[in-house]
């Protein structure tokens, strides 16, 4: 996937924090709050300590009392925050069966492991700019295979490069730069383009010697002349022959890194070649050879891919995806939005935002878990539609979706790479 603006950021790892502090505004006094034996403020914020097992119930209770949740933070983060001086109100427990030890044992289990911060070792292990534009790595093309089947639209290729002649290594979620051959209309060498990596750190051959890209040939009409224009770098890559040399830079990017937590919930929203980083995630999670190669990372959580394409033949890596679903039905959920073949509830074309709206309540519930990470990759226009669908779900719980999304971003649980 072509990625024109990979940004830096903190690597994401998840610790098993089990106690959270809700900052709530607008609570009104009523029969329920009268039973709490705590002073309810008429203005400002109220801070409520909530065990993980009751996060959803507490959100509903706060909504019934007219409150608005403005932030949710792990308790250990609050302890170091200079601007937080709360007098926590402990959330009530509905029945003895729910009053289990997690709330009491959490501090000893999660000490010095903030949920939203990457471990220093993990952050240090993320390679950045090993090869720069003025001294790129030159690797050979090993293969260039079409991904769009008969009846599909456009040209999309899976291209594998040899890395054995240098020290270019990477992790899932990063990008590399490609400098196409030739010169531009000013007589200068072409500038590099960034593409999301579509392979795991071990490469498609599991030998740590390759990197793969998923590239669509850019094609559009010139707004003034009406002439068909083809993208310089995407055309260069889509037509390149095995054995050819390619100048590669990078890797770059920390925004889209996969969490180290093998029990995380990973929500992936993709359109077109935005599938690239998610293919890398899914291989790391579910491919047999990857699981054998990574004994320290055996995924046991939940992965959900919602994938938007125009036609069924445009479902990139279709066989791989559906084989993983068949092998791991309890850990991988796959949902397609096929715009030219399926209809949404209003009878129009089925785009990814319509699938998100259909499943918004379920997605919302998953996002309440502190180890849920949501990733979005693909066309920039997808963002507004997804916000719209999730706003409906959040409003049912009295929560402002935009503020909640911002909070997830602060916690390094909301990751976006669109173009």
N, C-alpha and C positions, 0 to 999 in steps of 0.2 A: 504494500500500500504506500502510495506517495504521501509524504508527510512534510509539508513545508515549514512547520513551526514547532519542532520538538523542543520542549522547554525542560529545564532542570527541575529539581525538586528533591524531596526527601524520599529515600527508599521506604517502602511500606512493609512493616512486619507487625504481627498482631500478637499481643499477650493475652492471657486468659483472665482479664479483669472481670470481676463479678459484682462489684458494687458501684453504683452510679449516682451522680448528683444532678437532679433536675432543678433548673432555675425556672420558676413559674411566676408569671405576672397576672394580675386581674382576678385573683381568687375572691369569691364573694362568700360572705358568711351565710351558712344554711344549716339544716339539721345534720347533715353529714359532717361538716367541718366542726360543728359544736361538740362532736364526740371525740375529737382528736386530742384534747387536753393541751393544745398549743395555741399560742396567740397567732391569729390570722391577720396579716397586715392588709390594710385597705389600699395602700399604694406601695410602689417599689416591688422588690422581688421576694419570693419565698423559696427556700431551698429545701428539697425533699430527697432524702436518701432512699434509693430504691435497689433492692436485690435484682439481679439479672432475671430470675425466674418470674418476676412480677412486673416487668417493664411494660408490657402491653396493657395489663389490667390497670396499672397506675396512670397510664396515658388516658384511658377511658374515664377513670375516676376524676382526674383533673379537669377533663372536658365537661363532665357533669356539673362540676363546681364553677364553671365559667372561666377557668384558668387557661392561659396560653403558655405553652412550653417554649422558652426562648433559647435554651441550651441544655445539652445532656453531656456530662463529662465524667470520666472515670474518677473515682474518689482519690486515687493516688496523685492524679494531676492537680486536683483542687488543693491538695496539701502543699503544693509548691507554688501555687498562683499568688502573686503579690496583691492582686485586687479582689481576692475572694475571702470574705470574712463571714461565712454563713453560720447561721444557727440551724442546723439541719432538723427537719421534721421527718421522722422515720415513717415510711409508708406502712399502713396497716397490713397485717397478714390475714387473709380470709379464713384459713383453717389451719389446724396444726399440721396437716399433711403437707402444706406448702411452706411451712416454716422449717425448711431443711437447712443443714449446716452451711451451704455456700456463702450466705451473708456473713457468717461468723468466721469461716475459714479463709475467705478470700484474701485478707491482708497478708497472710503468711504464704499463700500460693502465688501472689502477684507482686511481691515486694520488689521494688526497683525495676519493674517491667511495665512501663507505661504503654497503654494500648496503641497510642498514636505515634509512637516514635520508633524509628528503626534502630536495631541494635548496632553499636558502632562497628562491630566486625562485619555485619551485613552491608552497611553503607560503604565501608572501605573496600569491599570486594566487588563493587560495581565499577567496571572499567569505563573510562571516559576519554575520548579523543586520543586513542593510542596512535592513530594515523590522521594527519591533518592535510588540508588541501595542498599545501606546498610540498608535502612528502607523502603522498598516498601509498597505500598498499596496492600492488598490482597482482590481481588474482585471475586465474583462468576460469572461463565458463565451463562447467562440467555438464550441464544439461539445461534445456529450455523447452518446457512442456506446456501445451495449451490446457487451460482449465475450463473453458467454456465449451459445452457440448453442442451438437447439432441442434439448431433451432433457437439458440441463445443470441444475445446481442453483444456486440463489441468483441474486443480481443483482450484476454487476460492470460498471462503466462506465469508459470512457476519456474523460477530461474535459480539454479544452484551454482555457487562459486567455490573454488578451491582456496582454502586458507592455509595450506600446509607449508607455504614458503615464508611465513612471517609469524607475528605474535598478535594477530587480530583475534580477540575473543570477546564474548558478550554474554549477556543474560537475557532471559525472556522479557519482552516488553520494550527493548531498546530499538534503535534505528541505526542504519548506516547510510553514508552518503555515497552517491555515484557521480563521477565526473564523466560525462559523455565525450566521446572522441569528437574532434573537429573544432571549428571556431564559429563565433556568432557573427551577426551582421556588421559588427564593429571591428572584426578581425581579431578578437580576443578569444582565448579558450573559454568554452562553456563553463558556467558555474555549476556547482554540485547541486543535486536534488537529494532530499532525504526520503528514505523508504523504511517503513516498519518491517522488522525482521519477522519472517514467518516460520522460523525453525527454533528449536530449543538450543541451549548452549552446546549441546553435543552434536548438533547438526542432523540432517536427515539420515546420514549413514552411521550415526552414533559413534563416530571416531574422533570427534572434537576438531575436525579439519575442514568443515564446510559451513556456509551460511546460505540461507535461501530467502528469496523475496517473492512477493505476489504483486505483479505489476499489471495495471490496465493501461492500454494505449490511449492517451488523451486525444480526443477528437472533438472539434467544435467548429461552428461557423463564425467567420470573422464578422463582427457586428456592422462594419461599414461596407465591405466588399462582397460579403456573402460567400467568400471563398472558404473551402474546408481547410482547417489548420490542424496539424498534428503536433503533439507535444514532443519537444526535442529529446528529452532523456527517456521518456516512456517508449517512444518509437525506436530509439537506439537499443533499449533493453529488450523489447518484445521481438525484435528482429535479429538479435545477436546469435551467432552460431557457436556451438560448443568448440572449445579450443581457443576462442578469442580472449584477449587480455582486457581487463576492466580495472579502472582506477577506483579504489574504494577508500573512504575515510570513516572515522568514528572508532567505536560506536558512541552514540550520544543518547541522552534521555534517562530520567529517573521517575517521570510522572506515571508511567504505565507498568511499573514493576509488579510482579505477582507476589502476594504475601507469602511468607515462609510457613505460615500456620497450615498444617495439613488438614485441619478440621474447619477451615474457613468456608463461608458461603461466597461464591464468586458469580456475580451477575454480569453478563457480557451482552452489550447492545451493539450490533454491527450492521453496516450496510456495505455491500460490494466488497472491495479489497480491504475494507476495514476489518475483515476476518483475519488478516495477517497475524497480529499479535495474539489473537485468541487461538489460532491454530497452535502456536507455540505453547500457550498455557495448557491446552487440552492434551497435547502430546505429553507434556511433562506430568500431567495428572493421570492419564489413562493408558498410554502406550506401554505394552509389556516390556519392551526393551528399555524404555526410560525408567520404569519402576525398578527394574533390575539394576540399572546404572546408578540410581539414586536411593539407596536404602534409608537415608536420613529423611527422605521426603516421600511418604506414602499417603497420597491424598485420600481422605476419608470424609470430606465435607460434601458440599452440594455445589455443582456448577450448572448454570442455566444460560444458554445462548439463545438470544432472539436475533434472527438473521434476516435482513431485508434484501431482496433481489427482485429484478423485473420478471424473470421467467425461471421455470424449473431448471432448464439447462444452465442457468447462471448461478446455481447453488455451488459455489466453489468448495472443493474438497468434500463433496457430498458423501461419497462412499466412506471416507474416513470418519466423518461425523456420525453417520448412522451406524457404523460398526461399533463406535464407542458407546452410543446409546444402548445398543443391543447387549453389549458386554457389561455395562455399568448402569442399569436402569434406575437404581436407587441413588445414584450420585450425579447423573448427568441428564439434564432436561434440554430438549432441542425444540425450538419453536420457529417456524418460518413465517415470513410475511412476503408473499409473492405478488407484487403489485399488479401485474398485467393478467394474472390468472385468478386471483382471489378477490372477494368483495368484503368491504368493512360493513359495520352495522347499518350505515346510512346508504349502502348500495354503491359506494364509490370504490376506488382502488384501495387495496390493502397495503398500507405502508407500515413501517416499523412502529410509528407512534400509535397506530390503531391497535397493534398487538399489545403494546405496553398499556394502553388504556383498558383493554380487555382484562389484563392480568394485574392491574394496578394495586388492587387490595392485597393480593398475594405478595407482590413485590414490596409493598409498603411493610407488611409484616416481617419479611425477611430483612429489610433494612434496619429494623429495630435491634437486630442482633449486633453486638459490638464487634463481631468478627466478620461482618458482611462487607464486601468490597464491590462497588459497582463501577464498571468500565464502559465507556462509550467510544467507539471508533468508527469513522466513516465520514459521510458528507455533513458539512456544517449545519445544513438546514434541519437535521434530525433533532437538534437540541430543543427547539421551542416546542415541538410536538410532544416530546417526552415530558417536558416540564408541565405541559397542559394536562396530560393524562395523570401524572403523579399528583398534581394539585388537587384533583378531585378526591383521590384517596386520602391525602393528608388532611383535607378540610373535614372529612368525616370524623377525624380525631381531634379537631380543633387546633391543628398545627398549620403554620404557614410553610408551604413546601419550599419556597425559595430560601427562607431562613434555615430550614432543616437541611437543605442541600448544602448551603454554605457551611453549616456545622460539620456535615460529613466531610466536606473538603478540608476543613481545619484538622479533622481527625485522620486525614490521609486515607479516607475510605471512598472517595468519589474521584474518579480518574477520567479525564476527557482528552481525546486526541482527535480533532476533526479538521477538515481541510476544505 
